[in-house]
Amino acid sequence: MKAPDAVAQVRPLDPPRLPQVPPTAGAESLNTEYYIGNAEQERQAFTAFVRQIHEVQAAQARDNAQETQRGFHAKAHGCVTGWFQLFPDRDPRTRFGVFADGAGPWPVWIRYSNGVGWRQTDNELDARGMAVKLMGVPGPKLIDEEKATQDFLMTNSPTPVGRDGFDFMKFAQANASGKAAGVAFLVSHTKHGGPALLSTLPVSSAVAETYWSGGAFHLGSHQAVKFLAKPCSIAHQRNPQGSGENGLRDDLRAAAKEGFCFNFYLQFQTDAFRTPIEDASREWSEADSPPIPVGRIDVPSQSIDDEKRDAFCKQLSYSPWHGVAAHQPMGHINRARKYVYSASRDYRRGGVEPKDFSIPQENPPHHQQ
Ligand code: HEM
């Protein structure tokens, strides 16, 4: 298939446009993001978020008698390795950044997790996460924490909690005051929290869930997308093999022994109202924006039971800002994440960049708090 002329003129690594200053009053437009206030006001709000996430991490460590963990997604079910292969006949519109012609296949580390910032039984209400790290990705990166990675973070809800970073941080603080307060927050914010609340129901297998990006991302300099991963049909043919406290790890162990896979899709922004950038609580429905297949993530048969692997899994750090400009995160909720993820990572003294499938042997780096 040949790319349409307008797309062919955009080079795969062209930088995306900056948010509009000032925002266009009351109007979203295609592929465009808006500062809330202006860049400086956003920076001040995000600096406050950094303090808040440290308070949340400190409170969670104290109240759950645990060492300092991720502000969210503290409990991993396990980490697995695999390959992200691009479909040769993928839509020309998708061929930017790590999906460009000639790119890949990419080796990946994937971490499956529960949503809250403390360890709890898998039977509790919670979101589930799938974080995918592509390795060996060339070119300048959006932030300098990692040199050669592109991360894709997803949860099993098509929308995150809230329309923007302010909503999300209110939820983070409610959650830190106890699970009941977190659920009460979602219930009282059903306009924004409805899909996110439904997605907190217990699940029987992390590899049979669909995972969505929640926020929007640039794709090249001229397009906005969300992304999602759906399990390959094989996931629906197997019986989940775990229950109870660590049922999702038990099931992941069994699935990884057999090998499993996910298909990865992009949803393109179609118009500014049904597929907005700034209001992340507005689901981009498949009717409005059908998922376009890009590639497949294959996890070959492997064992997840290894102390070194678990320690490494804990040290790993994922961020939507680990990556190249062609996939720059968009919208307030994603701009906030540029600050909050690094803050959480530094506070828990995490962060080690994998270069391949081997588990780094050196001591984890220590960061400034
Ligand atoms: C918009 C949709 C979002 C999705 C899909 C998402 C997904 C995820 C996932 C999958 C992880 C686990 C990463 C890992 O395995 O290490 C994670 C971690 C985390 N998330 Fe989010 N998240 C979202 C929004 C947010 C927002 C808005 C904030 C706060 C402003 C936030 C704060 C965090 C923090 C602090 C961590 C832990 C980071 C670390 O210490 O490494 N998330 N998120």
Boltz pocket constraint, residues with backbone or C-beta under 6 A from the ligand:
constraints:
  - pocket:
      binder: B
      contacts: [[A, 49], [A, 53], [A, 69], [A, 70], [A, 71], [A, 72], [A, 73], [A, 111], [A, 112], [A, 113], [A, 128], [A, 129], [A, 130], [A, 131], [A, 153], [A, 154], [A, 155], [A, 160], [A, 164], [A, 165], [A, 168], [A, 169], [A, 212], [A, 213], [A, 214], [A, 215], [A, 280], [A, 313], [A, 316], [A, 317], [A, 318], [A, 333], [A, 334], [A, 336], [A, 337], [A, 340], [A, 341], [A, 344], [A, 345], [A, 348], [A, 350]]
      max_distance: 6.0
